[in-house]
C-alpha cells in the first residue's frame, strides 16, 4: 500500500506528559521550538490531529510565518498545508478554528458509524473521507491521503492518535521536544496513550537520528525501526 511519509511531532514534559490531569494545555517549549514546528508545518503537504485535540484545544493548524506562507505560494501551493482531523463519529464542531482560520484544504476522516446528517453537514466545510466501520481504518485512510497527493504528512497528536498511527505501522519518524518541567498525574495524557503493549516483544523500536538542545529542553528525532503490527 502506498502511503505518505509520515512523522509525528510533539512536545512533552520531562516525565512524558503533554497536558495536565485536567487536559489543559501547558506551555512546554519556547520560541525556538515554536519556529521549528512552524517550519515543519510549512514543509508538509498536510497536518493531522485527532478529534480529541480539536475538542480540547481548538487549534487552527496554520502556518504562522508570513514569509513561509509566501514561500509556499511561490512553490505553487496554498498558504497552509491541508488540515486533517481524524473523527470517527463526526463530532467536530462546524465552528472549529480549523474551518474558520487560514486558507487551504480541510479533510475530515470519519467511519461508517458517523451520523449521516453530521457527515452531510461536514461536506460543506471539508473533503470527507469515510474509512472503516466503527472506528477509522487508519491504513485505508493513509492510502486515500496518498491518492489525494499528500506525500508528506505531519501528525500533531493527540496521544491516542499518536499511538494508533505508530502501532499500525504508519509512522516513519518521531520528533519530540522534551521540556524542563514535571507535570505528574496518573491520568494526565502522555505522549502516547492508547492500549499499549503487554510484552517487551511487542514494543515498537526506534533508532535515534538526532539529539539537539533547544530553548530549555532537547529535541529528540527517532526513526521508527519496527512495529508490532508489521
N, CA, C and O of each residue as an XYZ file, in Angstrom:
920
protein
N       0.832     -1.201      0.000
C       0.000      0.000      0.000
C       0.868      1.253      0.000
O       1.755      1.401      0.841
N       0.612      2.143     -0.936
C       1.329      3.412     -0.947
C       0.706      4.352      0.069
O      -0.516      4.445      0.184
N       1.557      5.041      0.798
C       1.084      5.997      1.799
C       2.079      7.143      1.889
O       3.190      7.029      1.372
N       1.708      8.245      2.532
C       2.644      9.362      2.681
C       3.789      9.019      3.634
O       3.650      8.158      4.502
N       4.926      9.705      3.460
C       5.934      9.707      4.515
C       5.292     10.416      5.697
O       4.815     11.543      5.569
N       5.281      9.754      6.840
C       4.521     10.256      7.984
C       5.418     10.422      9.196
O       6.154      9.508      9.567
N       5.350     11.597      9.811
C       6.125     11.819     11.029
C       5.249     12.461     12.096
O       4.342     13.238     11.796
N       5.539     12.120     13.343
C       4.854     12.708     14.492
C       5.742     13.793     15.071
O       6.947     13.597     15.228
N       5.156     14.929     15.388
C       5.871     15.959     16.137
C       5.066     16.304     17.374
O       3.852     16.493     17.305
N       5.755     16.387     18.516
C       5.059     16.676     19.765
C       6.016     17.339     20.742
O       7.224     17.405     20.512
N       5.451     17.825     21.828
C       6.243     18.343     22.946
C       5.728     17.690     24.212
O       4.519     17.545     24.396
N       6.647     17.293     25.088
C       6.228     16.659     26.336
C       7.127     17.123     27.471
O       8.238     17.605     27.252
N       6.621     16.966     28.682
C       7.406     17.298     29.869
C       8.492     16.247     30.074
O       8.529     15.235     29.374
N       9.369     16.493     31.031
C      10.440     15.540     31.317
C       9.898     14.194     31.779
O      10.586     13.179     31.673
N       8.659     14.177     32.296
C       8.039     12.916     32.705
C       7.033     12.409     31.673
O       6.185     11.573     31.987
N       7.128     12.911     30.449
C       6.361     12.335     29.349
C       4.934     12.807     29.189
O       4.180     12.216     28.416
N       4.536     13.859     29.899
C       3.155     14.342     29.825
C       3.014     15.439     28.763
O       3.936     16.219     28.526
N       1.835     15.478     28.133
C       1.589     16.507     27.121
C       0.560     17.539     27.578
O       0.381     18.566     26.923
N      -0.116     17.275     28.695
C      -1.031     18.251     29.291
C      -1.277     17.860     30.742
O      -0.757     16.848     31.212
N      -2.065     18.655     31.448
C      -2.330     18.372     32.859
C      -3.378     17.279     33.017
O      -3.957     16.814     32.035
N      -3.617     16.874     34.256
C      -4.628     15.845     34.520
C      -6.030     16.316     34.141
O      -6.932     15.503     33.939
N      -6.208     17.645     34.046
C      -7.489     18.199     33.585
C      -7.487     18.431     32.074
O      -8.401     19.045     31.524
N      -6.433     17.923     31.414
C      -6.267     18.028     29.964
C      -6.173     19.479     29.501
O      -6.622     19.831     28.410
N      -5.579     20.309     30.356
C      -5.323     21.689     29.981
C      -3.953     21.791     29.335
O      -2.980     21.203     29.808
N      -3.893     22.547     28.246
C      -2.642     22.720     27.528
C      -1.637     23.478     28.390
O      -1.993     24.436     29.076
N      -0.382     23.041     28.349
C       0.696     23.653     29.117
C       1.801     24.065     28.150
O       2.148     23.308     27.243
N       2.352     25.260     28.341
C       3.478     25.672     27.511
C       4.707     24.883     27.932
O       5.188     25.023     29.056
N       5.209     24.060     27.032
C       6.345     23.189     27.336
C       7.622     23.689     26.676
O       8.691     23.650     27.285
N       7.520     24.156     25.443
C       8.706     24.625     24.724
C       8.675     26.141     24.577
O       7.765     26.805     25.074
N       9.692     26.688     23.882
C       9.817     28.132     23.735
C       9.795     28.585     22.290
O       9.388     27.841     21.398
N      10.240     29.823     22.065
C      10.134     30.444     20.748
C      10.894     29.684     19.666
O      10.415     29.556     18.539
N      12.075     29.182     20.008
C      12.874     28.478     19.001
C      12.161     27.224     18.531
O      12.151     26.920     17.339
N      11.567     26.495     19.464
C      10.848     25.281     19.082
C       9.560     25.608     18.341
O       9.190     24.897     17.406
N       8.874     26.670     18.742
C       7.668     27.074     18.010
C       8.010     27.356     16.547
O       7.255     27.003     15.641
N       9.159     27.999     16.332
C       9.594     28.300     14.969
C       9.938     27.015     14.214
O       9.641     26.888     13.026
N      10.560     26.073     14.905
C      10.873     24.771     14.288
C       9.593     24.081     13.833
O       9.529     23.548     12.725
N       8.579     24.092     14.685
C       7.310     23.440     14.359
C       6.636     24.137     13.181
O       6.052     23.481     12.318
N       6.716     25.461     13.146
C       6.112     26.203     12.041
C       6.770     25.839     10.719
O       6.095     25.729      9.696
N       8.088     25.651     10.737
C       8.800     25.238      9.525
C       8.388     23.826      9.113
O       8.236     23.546      7.924
N       8.208     22.940     10.087
C       7.751     21.586      9.769
C       6.379     21.626      9.100
O       6.142     20.923      8.118
N       5.483     22.444      9.632
C       4.156     22.584      9.004
C       4.286     23.108      7.579
O       3.673     22.583      6.650
N       5.094     24.151      7.424
C       5.223     24.784      6.113
C       5.801     23.839      5.069
O       5.514     23.977      3.880
N       6.609     22.886      5.502
C       7.247     21.959      4.567
C       6.467     20.658      4.396
O       6.939     19.739      3.727
N       5.281     20.574      4.992
C       4.451     19.370      4.888
C       3.299     19.594      3.917
O       2.870     20.725      3.688
N       2.809     18.503      3.354
C       1.629     18.585      2.490
C       0.344     18.622      3.305
O      -0.670     19.154      2.854
N       0.390     18.052      4.513
C      -0.796     18.022      5.366
C      -0.385     17.900      6.821
O       0.664     17.344      7.148
N      -1.240     18.437      7.693
C      -1.066     18.336      9.142
C      -2.310     17.648      9.693
O      -3.433     18.018      9.349
N      -2.110     16.646     10.546
C      -3.235     15.842     11.025
C      -3.298     15.804     12.542
O      -2.272     15.696     13.213
N      -4.517     15.893     13.081
C      -4.761     15.716     14.513
C      -5.992     14.841     14.699
O      -6.763     14.620     13.765
N      -6.161     14.348     15.918
C      -7.356     13.596     16.269
C      -8.436     14.526     16.792
O      -8.168     15.679     17.130
N      -9.656     14.019     16.854
C     -10.781     14.831     17.307
C     -10.602     15.291     18.753
O     -11.070     16.370     19.115
N      -9.939     14.498     19.575
C      -9.718     14.893     20.967
C      -8.938     16.183     21.075
O      -9.227     17.022     21.928
N      -7.947     16.346     20.208
C      -7.148     17.572     20.195
C      -7.989     18.769     19.772
O      -7.856     19.857     20.332
N      -8.850     18.569     18.788
C      -9.720     19.661     18.337
C     -10.677     20.082     19.444
O     -10.855     21.274     19.691
N     -11.292     19.111     20.111
C     -12.259     19.430     21.161
C     -11.595     20.069     22.378
O     -12.193     20.917     23.041
N     -10.356     19.662     22.673
C      -9.662     20.189     23.855
C      -8.996     21.538     23.603
O      -9.046     22.426     24.454
N      -8.367     21.692     22.424
C      -7.518     22.864     22.178
C      -7.993     23.780     21.055
O      -7.582     24.939     20.990
N      -8.847     23.280     20.176
C      -9.347     24.038     19.020
C      -8.214     24.702     18.240
O      -8.229     25.921     18.067
N      -7.229     23.927     17.762
C      -6.107     24.519     17.032
C      -6.504     24.909     15.606
O      -7.398     24.303     15.016
N      -5.836     25.918     15.063
C      -6.082     26.294     13.664
C      -5.196     25.492     12.714
O      -5.555     25.270     11.557
N      -4.021     25.053     13.218
C      -3.055     24.252     12.450
C      -2.513     25.002     11.232
O      -2.118     24.384     10.244
N      -2.494     26.321     11.305
C      -1.997     27.128     10.195
C      -0.497     27.392     10.321
O       0.088     27.236     11.393
N       0.109     27.794      9.213
C       1.496     28.270      9.213
C       1.474     29.712      9.707
O       0.780     30.559      9.144
N       2.231     29.983     10.752
C       2.177     31.302     11.381
C       3.033     32.351     10.672
O       2.668     33.526     10.638
N       4.156     31.941     10.113
C       5.084     32.875      9.474
C       4.561     33.324      8.108
O       4.273     32.501      7.239
N       4.442     34.643      7.933
C       4.002     35.177      6.637
C       5.008     34.835      5.544
O       4.629     34.534      4.412
N       6.292     34.882      5.893
C       7.338     34.550      4.915
C       7.198     33.108      4.433
O       7.353     32.827      3.245
N       6.908     32.210      5.348
C       6.745     30.805      4.953
C       5.479     30.606      4.121
O       5.471     29.798      3.192
N       4.425     31.325      4.442
C       3.208     31.229      3.631
C       3.477     31.728      2.211
O       3.015     31.130      1.239
N       4.219     32.816      2.100
C       4.577     33.342      0.772
C       5.429     32.332      0.014
O       5.262     32.151     -1.192
N       6.334     31.681      0.716
C       7.192     30.673      0.074
C       6.357     29.537     -0.498
O       6.599     29.077     -1.614
N       5.369     29.086      0.278
C       4.502     28.015     -0.207
C       3.762     28.451     -1.475
O       3.658     27.689     -2.436
N       3.255     29.677     -1.465
C       2.523     30.171     -2.635
C       3.449     30.251     -3.847
O       3.040     29.924     -4.961
N       4.703     30.689     -3.636
C       5.664     30.784     -4.741
C       6.001     29.417     -5.315
O       6.445     29.306     -6.458
N       5.785     28.374     -4.512
C       6.026     26.998     -4.963
C       4.784     26.372     -5.589
O       4.772     25.185     -5.913
N       3.737     27.186     -5.755
C       2.515     26.684     -6.366
C       1.580     25.977     -5.405
O       0.676     25.256     -5.828
N       1.794     26.181     -4.103
C       0.961     25.545     -3.086
C       0.038     26.581     -2.448
O       0.200     27.784     -2.657
N      -0.929     26.103     -1.672
C      -1.743     27.016     -0.885
C      -0.937     27.489      0.325
O       0.068     26.876      0.685
N      -1.379     28.578      0.947
C      -0.631     29.154      2.068
C      -0.399     28.150      3.192
O       0.662     28.144      3.816
N      -1.378     27.313      3.446
C      -1.295     26.333      4.528
C      -1.380     24.924      3.969
O      -2.019     24.701      2.941
N      -0.737     23.965      4.642
C      -0.921     22.573      4.242
C      -2.367     22.152      4.479
O      -3.093     22.806      5.227
N      -2.778     21.076      3.849
C      -4.107     20.528      4.127
C      -4.196     20.200      5.612
O      -3.233     19.719      6.209
N      -5.346     20.460      6.195
C      -5.542     20.186      7.616
C      -6.533     19.042      7.764
O      -7.656     19.101      7.264
N      -6.098     18.004      8.457
C      -6.858     16.755      8.540
C      -7.255     16.489      9.982
O      -6.438     16.617     10.894
N      -8.510     16.119     10.184
C      -8.994     15.716     11.502
C      -9.525     14.292     11.410
O     -10.399     14.001     10.593
N      -8.998     13.410     12.247
C      -9.491     12.030     12.334
C     -10.606     12.015     13.370
O     -10.370     12.267     14.552
N     -11.815     11.720     12.922
C     -13.008     11.932     13.751
C     -14.047     10.867     13.414
O     -14.954     11.116     12.619
N     -13.925      9.704     14.004
C     -14.751      8.557     13.608
C     -16.245      8.827     13.688
O     -17.000      8.321     12.857
N     -16.694      9.609     14.664
C     -18.134      9.844     14.865
C     -18.603     11.212     14.366
O     -19.738     11.607     14.633
N     -17.749     11.936     13.649
C     -18.100     13.257     13.113
C     -18.548     14.215     14.213
O     -19.597     14.852     14.114
N     -17.731     14.301     15.262
C     -18.076     15.159     16.400
C     -17.541     16.580     16.261
O     -17.876     17.438     17.078
N     -16.736     16.849     15.267
C     -16.094     18.156     15.154
C     -17.139     19.265     14.976
O     -18.024     19.144     14.130
N     -17.046     20.339     15.759
C     -17.984     21.458     15.586
C     -17.735     22.167     14.251
O     -16.588     22.314     13.827
N     -18.791     22.596     13.604
C     -18.648     23.325     12.344
C     -18.022     24.696     12.556
O     -17.619     25.358     11.600
N     -17.944     25.117     13.819
C     -17.335     26.410     14.161
C     -15.874     26.278     14.587
O     -15.280     27.254     15.045
N     -15.291     25.101     14.447
C     -13.902     24.875     14.861
C     -12.955     25.798     14.094
O     -13.196     26.122     12.931
N     -11.881     26.216     14.756
C     -10.912     27.121     14.133
C     -10.271     26.527     12.887
O      -9.872     27.262     11.984
N     -10.172     25.225     12.832
C      -9.566     24.595     11.661
C     -10.381     24.905     10.401
O      -9.843     24.894      9.294
N     -11.677     25.179     10.571
C     -12.525     25.569      9.442
C     -12.517     27.077      9.206
O     -12.658     27.532      8.071
N     -12.352     27.843     10.267
C     -12.528     29.298     10.183
C     -11.260     30.057      9.818
O     -11.333     31.109      9.183
N     -10.104     29.541     10.208
C      -8.871     30.322     10.082
C      -7.965     29.796      8.970
O      -7.734     28.593      8.851
N      -7.461     30.724      8.163
C      -6.488     30.371      7.142
C      -7.102     29.726      5.913
O      -8.145     29.077      5.984
N      -6.431     29.918      4.782
C      -6.875     29.282      3.547
C      -6.215     27.917      3.430
O      -5.202     27.647      4.075
N      -6.799     27.064      2.606
C      -6.240     25.733      2.410
C      -7.294     24.650      2.525
O      -8.413     24.889      2.982
N      -6.922     23.483      2.111
C      -7.832     22.340      2.087
C      -8.050     21.783      3.489
O      -7.125     21.726      4.299
N      -9.289     21.373      3.765
C      -9.614     20.680      5.014
C     -10.118     19.285      4.673
O     -10.871     19.101      3.717
N      -9.699     18.311      5.460
C     -10.146     16.928      5.288
C     -10.583     16.399      6.641
O      -9.852     16.527      7.623
N     -11.759     15.810      6.703
C     -12.221     15.140      7.915
C     -12.404     13.666      7.582
O     -13.089     13.317      6.620
N     -11.789     12.809      8.383
C     -11.873     11.365      8.159
C     -12.820     10.767      9.187
O     -12.581     10.863     10.391
N     -13.892     10.152      8.709
C     -14.897      9.562      9.590
C     -15.012      8.070      9.305
O     -14.448      7.563      8.335
N     -15.752      7.377     10.166
C     -16.059      5.969      9.924
C     -17.504      5.854      9.455
O     -18.240      6.841      9.442
N     -17.903      4.654      9.073
C     -19.279      4.429      8.623
C     -20.284      4.604      9.755
O     -21.483      4.736      9.509
N     -19.800      4.606     10.994
C     -20.697      4.762     12.142
C     -21.057      6.221     12.420
O     -21.888      6.495     13.286
N     -20.448      7.151     11.705
C     -20.744      8.572     11.912
C     -22.171      8.877     11.463
O     -22.602      8.382     10.421
N     -22.911      9.682     12.225
C     -24.280     10.045     11.831
C     -24.300     10.702     10.449
O     -23.519     11.615     10.181
N     -25.187     10.239      9.581
C     -25.212     10.711      8.195
C     -25.495     12.205      8.085
O     -24.969     12.869      7.192
N     -26.325     12.744      8.986
C     -26.630     14.173      8.909
C     -25.401     15.024      9.226
O     -25.196     16.081      8.628
N     -24.583     14.552     10.175
C     -23.362     15.281     10.508
C     -22.343     15.198      9.374
O     -21.638     16.164      9.084
N     -22.278     14.032      8.742
C     -21.354     13.866      7.617
C     -21.745     14.803      6.478
O     -20.882     15.442      5.875
N     -23.031     14.887      6.183
C     -23.500     15.769      5.112
C     -23.184     17.225      5.428
O     -22.786     17.983      4.543
N     -23.360     17.617      6.681
C     -23.054     18.992      7.074
C     -21.567     19.293      6.917
O     -21.190     20.398      6.525
N     -20.727     18.310      7.224
C     -19.284     18.496      7.116
C     -18.838     18.686      5.671
O     -17.840     19.357      5.407
N     -19.572     18.098      4.742
C     -19.175     18.173      3.333
C     -19.185     19.599      2.802
O     -18.557     19.891      1.784
N     -19.898     20.489      3.490
C     -19.883     21.900      3.092
C     -18.612     22.605      3.558
O     -18.286     23.695      3.089
N     -17.901     21.969      4.487
C     -16.708     22.575      5.077
C     -15.411     21.885      4.659
O     -14.343     22.498      4.679
N     -15.507     20.606      4.281
C     -14.290     19.814      4.100
C     -14.511     18.675      3.120
O     -15.641     18.313      2.794
N     -13.407     18.128      2.667
C     -13.418     16.863      1.936
C     -13.574     15.765      2.980
O     -12.738     15.653      3.877
N     -14.608     14.965      2.888
C     -14.868     13.928      3.883
C     -14.459     12.569      3.326
O     -14.918     12.157      2.260
N     -13.593     11.885      4.061
C     -13.183     10.522      3.717
C     -13.855      9.569      4.690
O     -13.775      9.764      5.903
N     -14.513      8.542      4.175
C     -15.115      7.506      5.015
C     -14.224      6.274      4.941
O     -14.018      5.709      3.867
N     -13.699      5.865      6.088
C     -12.782      4.717      6.128
C     -13.024      3.924      7.401
O     -12.825      4.445      8.498
N     -13.448      2.682      7.275
C     -13.652      1.846      8.452
C     -15.100      1.783      8.900
O     -15.927      2.602      8.498
N     -15.398      0.784      9.752
C     -16.743      0.566     10.248
C     -17.067      1.390     11.468
O     -17.650      2.468     11.359
N     -16.685      0.881     12.653
C     -16.945      1.615     13.896
C     -15.914      2.712     14.128
O     -16.253      3.815     14.557
N     -14.658      2.401     13.841
C     -13.565      3.360     14.001
C     -12.914      3.611     12.648
O     -13.100      2.837     11.709
N     -12.159      4.685     12.553
C     -11.459      4.988     11.307
C     -10.394      3.930     11.043
O      -9.594      3.611     11.923
N     -10.388      3.394      9.839
C      -9.366      2.443      9.405
C      -8.160      3.265      8.947
O      -8.170      3.840      7.859
N      -7.135      3.314      9.777
C      -6.004      4.207      9.510
C      -5.201      3.825      8.267
O      -4.815      4.720      7.515
N      -4.928      2.536      8.012
C      -4.231      2.196      6.769
C      -5.013      2.604      5.517
O      -4.433      3.113      4.558
N      -6.325      2.380      5.530
C      -7.150      2.804      4.392
C      -7.091      4.322      4.241
O      -6.952      4.841      3.134
N      -7.198      5.022      5.361
C      -7.103      6.481      5.347
C      -5.789      6.944      4.733
O      -5.775      7.848      3.898
N      -4.685      6.326      5.148
C      -3.371      6.724      4.645
C      -3.282      6.542      3.138
O      -2.710      7.376      2.435
N      -3.850      5.449      2.647
C      -3.879      5.222      1.206
C      -4.685      6.281      0.473
O      -4.295      6.735     -0.603
N      -5.811      6.674      1.060
C      -6.651      7.709      0.453
C      -5.943      9.062      0.441
O      -6.083      9.832     -0.509
N      -5.194      9.345      1.486
C      -4.451     10.607      1.526
C      -3.378     10.643      0.445
O      -3.160     11.673     -0.192
N      -2.720      9.522      0.247
C      -1.710      9.435     -0.812
C      -2.346      9.691     -2.177
O      -1.774     10.389     -3.014
N      -3.530      9.124     -2.398
C      -4.236      9.328     -3.667
C      -4.579     10.797     -3.888
O      -4.715     11.245     -5.027
N      -4.719     11.539     -2.799
C      -5.045     12.962     -2.891
C      -3.802     13.835     -3.013
O      -3.885     15.056     -2.881
N      -2.661     13.222     -3.262
C      -1.437     13.977     -3.499
C      -0.670     14.365     -2.258
O       0.222     15.211     -2.320
N      -1.000     13.760     -1.130
C      -0.287     14.057      0.111
C       0.893     13.097      0.240
O       0.713     11.898      0.450
N       2.091     13.636      0.112
C       3.305     12.817      0.169
C       4.033     12.941      1.501
O       4.774     12.040      1.894
N       3.825     14.045      2.187
C       4.499     14.281      3.471
C       3.444     14.704      4.491
O       2.848     15.775      4.374
N       3.221     13.858      5.484
C       2.153     14.050      6.466
C       2.736     14.262      7.854
O       3.521     13.450      8.343
N       2.341     15.366      8.483
C       2.765     15.699      9.842
C       1.620     15.401     10.804
O       0.510     15.900     10.623
N       1.884     14.594     11.819
C       0.878     14.248     12.826
C       1.195     15.026     14.100
O       2.312     14.960     14.611
N       0.208     15.762     14.610
C       0.422     16.582     15.811
C      -0.422     16.114     16.994
O      -0.771     16.919     17.858
N      -0.748     14.842     17.044
C      -1.455     14.301     18.205
C      -2.954     14.273     18.028
O      -3.495     14.525     16.951
N      -3.594     13.956     19.126
C      -3.035     13.759     20.444
C      -2.509     12.365     20.711
O      -2.153     11.624     19.795
N      -2.469     12.024     21.998
C      -1.830     10.801     22.455
C      -2.450      9.543     21.860
O      -1.736      8.596     21.528
N      -3.763      9.528     21.726
C      -4.447      8.343     21.188
C      -4.109      8.142     19.718
O      -3.826      7.024     19.290
N      -4.138      9.226     18.943
C      -3.803      9.121     17.521
C      -2.331      8.785     17.330
O      -1.991      7.991     16.453
N      -1.452      9.375     18.136
C      -0.025      9.050     18.048
C       0.199      7.553     18.172
O       0.921      6.952     17.376
N      -0.431      6.955     19.185
C      -0.274      5.519     19.411
C      -0.877      4.712     18.268
O      -0.239      3.796     17.748
N      -2.091      5.046     17.879
C      -2.786      4.260     16.858
C      -2.027      4.275     15.535
O      -1.909      3.239     14.881
N      -1.517      5.423     15.139
C      -0.768      5.516     13.889
C       0.535      4.736     13.967
O       0.905      4.039     13.022
N       1.227      4.851     15.086
C       2.503      4.152     15.243
C       2.291      2.651     15.326
O       3.013      1.885     14.687
N       1.313      2.226     16.104
C       1.019      0.803     16.253
C       0.621      0.168     14.927
O       0.913     -1.002     14.681
N      -0.047      0.943     14.073
C      -0.482      0.426     12.775
C       0.655      0.368     11.758
O       0.451     -0.064     10.623
N       1.847      0.800     12.156
C       2.990      0.767     11.252
C       2.963      1.864     10.205
O       3.522      1.706      9.119
N       2.310      2.985     10.527
C       2.120      4.060      9.559
C       3.012      5.267      9.816
O       2.882      6.284      9.135
N       3.912      5.169     10.786
C       4.778      6.300     11.149
C       6.229      5.970     10.820
O       6.721      4.894     11.158
N       6.904      6.899     10.163
C       8.297      6.710      9.763
C       9.281      7.387     10.708
O      10.397      6.905     10.899
N       8.867      8.499     11.294
C       9.788      9.298     12.103
C       9.020      9.979     13.233
O       7.844     10.312     13.089
N       9.703     10.179     14.357
C       9.099     10.833     15.521
C      10.055     11.906     16.031
O      11.227     11.629     16.287
N       9.551     13.133     16.179
C      10.330     14.221     16.775
C       9.608     14.701     18.023
O       8.419     15.015     17.980
N      10.332     14.754     19.134
C       9.727     15.149     20.401
C      10.597     16.196     21.085
O      11.793     15.987     21.283
N       9.991     17.320     21.442
C      10.666     18.281     22.302
C      10.393     17.866     23.740
O       9.237     17.733     24.140
N      11.449     17.659     24.517
C      11.314     17.297     25.930
C      11.667     18.524     26.755
O      12.805     18.993     26.731
N      10.687     19.041     27.484
C      10.861     20.281     28.219
C      11.339     20.098     29.643
O      11.370     18.983     30.165
N      11.713     21.207     30.267
C      12.333     21.192     31.596
C      11.292     21.386     32.702
O      11.447     22.251     33.564
N      10.244     20.584     32.672
C       9.235     20.659     33.730
C       8.638     19.284     33.981
O       8.650     18.408     33.117
N       8.118     19.124     35.191
C       7.429     17.900     35.592
C       5.954     18.237     35.769
O       5.616     19.209     36.444
N       5.085     17.449     35.172
C       3.643     17.678     35.277
C       2.988     16.679     36.225
O       2.144     17.056     37.037
N       3.373     15.407     36.125
C       2.822     14.390     37.015
C       1.346     14.107     36.753
O       0.734     14.668     35.845
N       0.797     13.216     37.580
C      -0.619     12.875     37.461
C      -0.834     11.607     36.662
O      -0.520     11.556     35.473
N      -1.372     10.574     37.317
C      -1.543      9.293     36.629
C      -2.581      9.355     35.516
O      -2.587      8.498     34.633
N      -3.460     10.358     35.546
C      -4.463     10.487     34.489
C      -4.097     11.543     33.447
O      -4.834     11.738     32.480
N      -2.979     12.218     33.634
C      -2.546     13.210     32.642
C      -2.087     12.495     31.372
O      -1.359     11.506     31.458
N      -2.496     12.972     30.200
C      -2.112     12.306     28.954
C      -0.600     12.288     28.756
O       0.088     13.268     29.044
N      -0.101     11.173     28.267
C       1.307     11.055     27.915
C       1.465     11.266     26.415
O       0.480     11.450     25.701
N       2.694     11.238     25.946
C       2.959     11.413     24.520
C       2.223     10.361     23.695
O       1.714     10.657     22.614
N       2.168      9.135     24.210
C       1.382      8.081     23.566
C       0.564      7.363     24.622
O       1.097      6.900     25.630
N      -0.728      7.275     24.381
C      -1.616      6.540     25.281
C      -2.124      5.290     24.564
O      -1.326      4.430     24.189
N      -3.415      5.178     24.372
C      -3.935      4.006     23.686
C      -3.840      2.760     24.539
O      -3.681      2.838     25.758
N      -3.938      1.623     23.900
C      -3.974      0.341     24.607
C      -2.621     -0.057     25.169
O      -2.548     -0.655     26.243
N      -1.553      0.265     24.461
C      -0.221     -0.129     24.912
C       0.079     -1.596     24.649
O      -0.717     -2.307     24.036
N       1.237     -2.036     25.121
C       1.678     -3.415     24.881
C       1.629     -4.225     26.169
O       1.545     -3.675     27.267
N       1.684     -5.541     26.008
C       1.702     -6.447     27.161
C       3.079     -7.040     27.391
O       3.452     -7.331     28.528
N       3.844     -7.223     26.309
C       5.151     -7.870     26.385
C       6.208     -7.024     25.684
O       5.904     -6.284     24.748
N       7.450     -7.139     26.143
C       8.563     -6.402     25.530
C       8.680     -6.710     24.043
O       9.059     -5.841     23.259
N       8.363     -7.922     23.656
C       8.481     -8.322     22.255
C       7.534     -7.543     21.342
O       7.724     -7.515     20.126
N       6.515     -6.911     21.929
C       5.546     -6.143     21.141
C       5.958     -4.678     20.974
O       5.306     -3.924     20.253
N       7.025     -4.288     21.635
C       7.428     -2.877     21.627
C       7.807     -2.402     20.224
O       8.320     -3.171     19.411
N       7.550     -1.153     19.966
C       7.924     -0.516     18.705
C       9.304      0.100     18.903
O       9.467      1.009     19.717
N      10.283     -0.382     18.173
C      11.664      0.036     18.388
C      12.037      1.208     17.489
O      11.519      1.363     16.382
N      12.951      2.028     18.000
C      13.355      3.253     17.325
C      14.867      3.337     17.199
O      15.600      2.738     17.986
N      15.323      4.080     16.210
C      16.737      4.431     16.078
C      16.864      5.939     16.262
O      16.197      6.710     15.572
N      17.718      6.358     17.188
C      17.911      7.781     17.439
C      18.713      8.398     16.296
O      19.847      7.994     16.038
N      18.126      9.371     15.619
C      18.781     10.028     14.489
C      19.447     11.338     14.880
O      20.484     11.705     14.327
N      18.841     12.048     15.846
C      19.347     13.376     16.170
C      18.947     13.758     17.582
O      17.852     13.433     18.041
N      19.848     14.452     18.265
C      19.569     14.982     19.600
C      20.085     16.419     19.620
O      21.285     16.659     19.486
N      19.167     17.370     19.788
C      19.541     18.782     19.682
C      19.015     19.566     20.879
O      17.817     19.551     21.163
N      19.917     20.249     21.576
C      19.485     21.108     22.668
C      18.784     22.339     22.094
O      19.271     22.957     21.147
N      17.634     22.686     22.680
C      16.849     23.806     22.169
C      16.086     24.462     23.309
O      15.509     23.774     24.151
N      16.081     25.788     23.340
C      15.420     26.515     24.424
C      15.868     25.921     25.760
O      17.068     25.807     26.010
N      14.929     25.545     26.614
C      15.267     24.948     27.909
C      15.047     23.437     27.906
O      14.766     22.834     28.942
N      15.180     22.842     26.729
C      14.959     21.397     26.630
C      15.795     20.779     25.534
O      16.867     21.280     25.195
N      15.296     19.688     24.984
C      16.023     18.955     23.953
C      15.030     18.380     22.950
O      13.938     17.950     23.322
N      15.418     18.376     21.673
C      14.599     17.761     20.629
C      15.232     16.426     20.251
O      16.391     16.370     19.838
N      14.464     15.365     20.396
C      14.900     14.026     20.018
C      14.188     13.624     18.735
O      12.963     13.716     18.645
N      14.950     13.180     17.748
C      14.367     12.715     16.492
C      14.703     11.243     16.319
O      15.870     10.852     16.313
N      13.659     10.436     16.178
C      13.801      8.985     16.083
C      13.265      8.489     14.742
O      12.278      9.007     14.218
N      13.931      7.482     14.206
C      13.409      6.755     13.049
C      12.726      5.505     13.582
O      13.292      4.802     14.420
N      11.526      5.221     13.112
C      10.814      4.026     13.570
C      11.429      2.805     12.893
O      11.438      2.692     11.667
N      11.942      1.896     13.717
C      12.626      0.718     13.206
C      11.666     -0.427     12.926
O      11.735     -1.069     11.877
N      10.772     -0.675     13.870
C       9.869     -1.812     13.722
C       8.570     -1.525     14.433
O       8.505     -0.651     15.297
N       7.541     -2.255     14.075
C       6.232     -2.097     14.701
C       5.647     -3.460     14.975
O       5.829     -4.392     14.192
N       4.940     -3.580     16.089
C       4.307     -4.842     16.438
C       3.267     -5.278     15.441
O       2.886     -6.448     15.421
N       2.784     -4.346     14.589
C       1.748     -4.691     13.624
C       2.320     -5.195     12.313
O       1.582     -5.682     11.457
N       3.653     -5.080     12.147
C       4.251     -5.477     10.868
C       4.531     -6.972     10.829
O       5.035     -7.479      9.827
